[in-house]
């Protein structure tokens, strides 16, 4: 499957709400930390991005993931917390809409393109992300692209089943990417 990243618009927020709310409270925390409450609403997203999106001043660029064969939007990902002085940003809120699109390489393809955008179009020197230790599929994807595990934060979240989740910081330096 061939994919393409295109800028997401506020009109696409309802898709994200639909995808996230197909899951439980643990999923929303895994996807966005404590930024939102369950169930997610368009208003929560609008409030969070009150400074706008897809602009340097906003500090966040959100992309929709398009299946080019059908032109269907199958996910979203963002490059956020952009710090042009430090030349770094964070990959966040990476979401593939349903299981049928997971485990077939889409995540790796998307992340490679997002990293290329960060390093080539925004001249970043470092891209970071955070992931919970229970998300082994995502960790494998990030490592395939070159991200390296860093600091581990113990017991960041307790799931609905009582399981403690550890947070892992991962980083990719432009020098290593090249």
N, C-alpha and C positions, 0 to 999 in steps of 0.2 A: 504494500500500500504506500502510495506517495502522499506525503503531507506537506502543508505549507503553513507558515505562521503569518497571520494578518492582524493588524491592530483591532483589539476588541473595543466595542463602543458601549455606552451606557444602555443602549437598547438590548444588548446581549446579557445583561445582568440576570434577567429572568431565567435564562438557560442554566446559569450557574446555580441559581436557587433550586431549580428543578433537580439537577444532578445531585447536589449536596443533600437535599431533603429526602432523596431516595434511600438514604442511609440513616444511621443513628447519631446520638450526641458524641460518641467517641470519634466517629468519622469527621465531624466538623472540627473537633479539637485537633485531630491529627492533621487535617488540611490547613487550618488557620490559627491554631493555638487558641488563646482566649479572646481573640478579636471579636468574634461573633457569638451569639447564643442560638440555641436550637429551639425551634426551627428557624432556619435562615430566611430572611426577607430581603426583597429588593431595597427597601428603605435602609436596612442595616448596611448594605453595601454602599448605597449612595452616601450615607452619613460618613462612612469610613473614608471614602474618596471625595470628601467635600472640597478638596483643593484641585480636583480633576484627575484625569488619567492621561497617559501618553504624552507627557510634556516634562521637560527637565525640571520646571518649577514644581511640578507635582511630585517628582521623585519616584515615579512609578510608570512603567510601560507594561500594559497587559496585552497579551496576544491570545487570539483564538486559534485553535488547532483545526485546520481544515483538511478533510480527506479530499484530495484533488479529483478523484474519480467521480465523486458524487456531489462535491461542493458542500457536504454536510459538516457542520461544526461538531467536532468530537471531543473537544476539551479546551482547556485554557491553562496559561502559565504566565507568571509575571516576573519581571526584573524590577526589583524595588529597593527601597532604602539606598538609592543611588547617592554616592558621595563622590563628587567629581574632584574634590581636593585630595582625597585618599585614593582616588581612581578605583573604587570598588562598589559592588552592589550585591544584592542577595536574590537568589532564585526563591520565589515563594508561590504558594497557592497553586501548585501543579496539580491539575485535575484532568483525568481521563474519564469521560462520561459514563462508561459502563464496562463491565467485565469483558465483553466481547472484543474490546480494543486493547486489553491489557495482556502483557506477556508475549507480544508479537513484535516487539522492537520499536513501537511508536514512541515510547517514552525516551529511549536512547536517541532516536532521530530528532525529536523535539529539543531535547537538552543540548545536543550538539549544535543545533541551529541557534538556540538561545545564547549559548556560550559564544558562538561566532559573532552574533550581533553585539554582545557585550564587549568583546575584545576588539572587534574591527570597527563597528559603527560608533560605539561610545568610548573607545580607547581606554577601557578599564584595564587594570593590572591584576585584579583579583576578583573572583566571584565566589560567594559563600552560599551555604544553605544549611538548614537545620532539618533533621529527620529523627523520628523515634526509632529506637532499636528494634521494635516489633515489625517495622516496615522493611523486611529483608529484600523484597522485590525491588523497592525503590533504591535501597542502598546498593544493590548489585548494578542497577542502571547508572547511578551516580559514579560508581567506581569505574564502570566501562568507559565513561566519558573522561575520566581522569581525576575526579574529585578524591581527596585524601581525607580520611577520618582525623579529626582533631580532638578537642576537649569533649568529654562525656559528662553530662549533667545527670546525676542520679535522681530517680523518683520525681520526675518533672510533673507527671500526671498519673492519677489513679483512674483506671477505666471503670466502666459500669459493672464489670465482673470482678473488680477489686485488684486487677493486675497493675503493678507499677510500671510505668514507661520511663525509660531513660532517653534523654535527648542527646543527639550526636551532632556536633558541628562538623561540617565538611567544607573544604576549600580547594579551589583550583586557581593556581597562579598562571598568568599568561605565559611566562617563560616555559613552564612545563607543557602547556597546551600546544605551543608552537613546535 
